[in-house]
Amino acid sequence: MSVDRIRAIDKIEKLPPPVDDDEDKHELGVSLQPYTSSQHGPRNQDRRGSTLLGDVIVEIDPVVEKRVRRKFDKTLVVLVFLAYMLAFLDRSNIGNAQNAGMGDDLGFDDEHYQWLLTIFYIPYILFEGFALMWKIMPPHIWATITVATWGLASTLQSAAPNWQSLMVCRWFLAMAEAGFAPGVPYLLSFFYRRRELGLRCGIFLSAAPLATTFAGALAYAITSTPSPPLPPWRLLFLIEGLPTLILAIILYFHLPSSPTTAPVLTPTELSVAKARLSLHTPQQGQTPTGWRSISPREILSTFESLQTLLPSLMYFSLNVSFSSLPVFLPSILSSMSLSPNTSTAQGLTAPPYLLSFLICILSTYLADKTQQRGLTIICLSLVGGAGYVLLATLPEHLVSVRYFSVFLAAGGVFPSIANVLPWTLNNQGSDTKRGVGIAVLNMVGQCGPLLGTRLFPEGDRPGYTKGMVVCAVFMFVNAGLAAGLRWHFARKNKRLEERERAQVVSRAGDGGRREDGESEGMVGFRYVL
């Protein structure tokens, strides 16, 4: 038995016994049994609710495990979803504010507005290494610091007297958000197993299109209000910034920092949570914090792998479109002459993002079930690319068809990103590798917005053809990269199967069952295609 599996079993064996409270009565949660072929059948037998590690069968009560997942969903996932929704509101409402008269009131032109978009991504790239802070610092503390910082910066934009002060606010807004959102999928990987992670990442990331849906509706309501107490764009920043500060306080008291210490779990559920983590990351069997939990050797090996480099290029391609669509869509729709009223154009941004929100959740759920995340990304990227091609080539008088194309673009871009992030986490083999993989993915990927936010200058109205063509090209490039990475994983899986088939010869008497490895290096581990 490998050292990793011995460590995992040792961690499980040290689990605290359950207490006899109402919810835990008659529930063991986790049990260990020595494997024998005569008692448990051949190794190739399907065992629901149990995992074979070496010569030990780890059985987890599926009823208790389902309860653990639901409690994490109701606390962890809901809280990070709300935080990301507010983050995206605070980040992208600059486009709605500009349409509501911000530039006219403060006296700056389109070039200065373009810099307000670009400045956000400079600190966002520089501070991507903050993703590892989720492992170094207790997550509930780190989340509170980052959310409170960007909430304050967002709210202060409502009092900005000039363009320079807006630039300062956007810098600190980006720096704080860089420490939160890019690392949340990594945080979720502490709590969920491989086949569960994608859906939770999808729910988390679906907050972006949902936030943009509300941003359009909220901007429509504010700009349509007669005689507001403040200029509409200042009121927008104020209304969307204050809830973030309130959420920061809630996160400090209610965000779980580890599956093994979550206060919402009973003792039996804590045993199951720790067993799940041990099977998922047997090198550690827990979620340690502090600098000692980071392995320099694993950091270096992560940089050498294609499963780190190619997703980073995919994320760059997607972010060219992802960053530009929310801030420019109101202007794009206004230029389509769907309505001469700017406020109506704001409201028309909502339906495409609502569709995107639903596709984010559905696509990640299906990819989890089928373990075919690469094919999912390819299909979504082609749909998004087709939408941009139609927007670039259709004549301007075909307004309804061009509006339909916006649905295709939004329905391809956001869900593609929702699948790229869990694909990266699924195919990294340890906590440290997952953290470094996410950090590299974001450092390279967040360079995409430096291009994306410059693609739709006012001078390209009404068709914005150049921006549409560039976004289409990058969506198709992303589909190609996903196909290449899937082929790479298929080859590696074939090699793993051949290696294990050769090892099975010495264990032919027990049926040649490959073990249920969830972590790289364990027998039975397979890369998600």
Disulfide bonds with the S-S distance in Angstrom:
none
